[in-house]
């Protein structure tokens, strides 16, 4: 959980709306826009309601896969 928290803090600590975006912010925005588009195309509804839930499912899935790989690698 600590690596997720630190990673989230590092990526979001200097968010801006200026024309010059950091590489991390640009990556984060690309991921969010693509996820929103996929939700919109799949459900045909406004993705704002589902975005946090589906995003968290993705983070949880990735985290569990990382944990499983570390356990099996031990």
N, C-alpha and C positions, 0 to 999 in steps of 0.2 A: 504494500500500500504506500509505503514511503516513496519508492521510486516514481509511482504515478503522481503523487502530490508534488514532488520536486519537479518532475517533467512538466506538469501543467503550469506550475509557477514560472518556470523558465520560459516556456512558450508564450505565456500571456502577460508577462510582467511589463512589457513595453509596447502594448498595442497602441496604434495611432490611426487616425483617419487622414494623415498627410499623404500626398502623392507618392512619396518614397516609403515603401513598406520594407520591413525586415524579411529575410528569407523564411524565418519561422512563421511569421504572420501570414505571408503569402501562401505557404504550404497549408496552414490551418484553414485559411479562407477557401482554398481550392477543395479541401476535404469536405468542409461544411456545405459548400455550394453543390458539389457532386452528390452528397447524401440527400440534400433537399430535393434536387432534381429527380433522383431515383424514387424517393418517397412520393413525389408529385406524380410521376409517370405510372407508378405501380398502383397507388390508391386513388388517384384522380381528385384528391382532396388537398386542402391547405396543409403543407408539411410542418408548420410551426407547432402544431399540437403533438406530433409524433417524434420530432427531431431529438429532443432530449432523451426519450426512452430508447429509441433505436441506437442513438449514439452511445448511450451507456451500455447497451447490450454488446455493441462492438468492442468497447473498452474492456468489459468483463470477459468476453470471449478471448480476446488477445491475452489478457492477464492470466487467465486459466491455462491457456496453451503454454505460456512462458513458464509457469509454475510446474506444469506437467513435464516439460522438457528438462527442467532442472532436477526434478525428482528422479526421472528415468535415467538421467545422465550420471547420477550419484553412484 
